[in-house]
Amino acid sequence: MGAFDNYEFKPTGLGEQVSRLLTDAILDGVIKEGDKLIETKLQQQFGISRSPIREALRELEKKGLVVIVPRKGVFVKEVTRRDIEEIFPVRAALEGLAASCAHDLMNEADIVEMEKTYNKMEKAFQAKNTKDYWKHHHHFHEIFINACGNDTLIKILHNLRMHTIWYRFSYKYYQDDFEKSLIDHKNIFNLLSREDSNRRQIESMVRNHIEDAFDRFLEYLEAEKKNKRENMGKIVF
């Protein structure tokens, strides 16, 4: 008798793949706020059984992307003012800490990758390609976060950043603030790439960069909500 004869082996990975695909669709705005995710339709679309679908939906709930309402179903979560007010200050503090820790740990490859990424941000800005700018912006931050040497901090920031980077808000937000964002990231890169930089200065700069976005993000969120309410109130003949 083998050591694992009494255990049932189950293939894994399908639920994780579905979760990733649904996450991308939600962040891209393909699946919108308030949309209902129906298990049977998802089964048909992915051609898989109910079990990995349910696993994926539970994972999306943990990420804060959907809400599961008993006897009603699963719905894409709406981003509220409270969400932004709670998440942004925490993210700003922790991401500043990550940058401070990363300064002593980043290697030459990290610095080179960060410079390349900044250059891609600049090219996207010149081409007015908002989606590409966001993609490279996201990677720029990932470089120093992943280099901070603290796995717990990395994991927490991964979830916090996902909650603040909803494409349907970020596209307009970054388009309005390309130039200032580029200046901020150039300054962050310069500090992280110099050995004599002060860690407190690095932490403060990253933290201020994120906090500066706070009010503008709220303003955009409120404008989107207002437009949605006005459009819903229109009578179509």
Secondary structure, DSSP 8 states (H G I E B T S, - for coil): --TTTTS-----SHHHHHHHHHHHHHHTTSS-TT-EE-HHHHHHHHT--HHHHHHHHHHHHHHTSEEEETTTEEEE----HHHHHHHHHHHHHHHHHHHHHHHTT--HHHHHHHHHHHHHHHHHHHTT-HHHHHHHHHHHHHHHHHTSS-HHHHHHHHHHHHHH--HHHHHHHHHHTHHHHHHHHHHHHHHHH-TT--HHHHHHHHHHHHHHHHHHHHHHHHHHHHHHHHHHH----
